């Protein structure tokens, strides 16, 4: 078997029905700000989550100890 295809279909590729096209759905000509610059998150938001996770962890440890020893 030959590795090089012979004949007129050799330069067409795998699917000759496919046509090349350029995707123009996204506008890349106008620069925009970085997502971090345009975020609207306040500095105080989410500040209580470490305390919530600490309480949940302590409750789970106490519950696990109670299940193992009582």
KEFI-148465 format. One record per residue (C-alpha): x, y, z. Coordinates in pm, whole numbers. Example, Ala and Ser with C-alpha at 12.3 -4.5 7.8 and 13.67 -1.06 7.14 Angstrom:
<<1230; -450; 780>>
<<1367; -106; 714>>
END
This chain:
<<0; 0; 0>>
<<128; 344; -89>>
<<143; 631; 161>>
<<98; 894; -109>>
<<-248; 913; -266>>
<<-257; 929; -642>>
<<-501; 1103; -866>>
<<-690; 1435; -866>>
<<-841; 1384; -519>>
<<-498; 1390; -351>>
<<-503; 1765; -272>>
<<-870; 1793; -166>>
<<-829; 1664; 189>>
<<-1054; 1432; 383>>
<<-1384; 1602; 307>>
<<-1395; 1807; -12>>
<<-1744; 1937; 72>>
<<-1611; 2138; 368>>
<<-1533; 2498; 297>>
<<-1306; 2723; 500>>
<<-1474; 3013; 672>>
<<-1382; 3274; 929>>
<<-1581; 3287; 1251>>
<<-1708; 3643; 1295>>
<<-1942; 3592; 1591>>
<<-1706; 3762; 1839>>
<<-1594; 4119; 1792>>
<<-1219; 4132; 1839>>
<<-1163; 4479; 1697>>
<<-1269; 4675; 2008>>
<<-1075; 4617; 2330>>
<<-1268; 4589; 2655>>
<<-1172; 4613; 3020>>
<<-1043; 4307; 3203>>
<<-1306; 4107; 3394>>
<<-1135; 4190; 3725>>
<<-1166; 4562; 3649>>
<<-1534; 4542; 3564>>
<<-1643; 4318; 3856>>
<<-1893; 4467; 4099>>
<<-1802; 4269; 4410>>
<<-1783; 4469; 4729>>
<<-1488; 4423; 4962>>
<<-1708; 4324; 5257>>
<<-1900; 4053; 5070>>
<<-1811; 3699; 5172>>
<<-1621; 3808; 5478>>
<<-1831; 3590; 5712>>
<<-1780; 3261; 5526>>
<<-1463; 3154; 5714>>
<<-1651; 3187; 6044>>
<<-1945; 2988; 5907>>
<<-1713; 2707; 5791>>
<<-1539; 2708; 6130>>
<<-1872; 2661; 6310>>
<<-1979; 2386; 6068>>
<<-1645; 2206; 6114>>
<<-1669; 2223; 6493>>
<<-2027; 2091; 6486>>
<<-1924; 1803; 6258>>
<<-1629; 1711; 6482>>
<<-1847; 1715; 6793>>
<<-2111; 1506; 6615>>
<<-1848; 1255; 6497>>
<<-1706; 1224; 6850>>
<<-2054; 1170; 6991>>
<<-2125; 896; 6734>>
<<-1796; 716; 6803>>
<<-1796; 727; 7183>>
<<-2165; 719; 7284>>
END
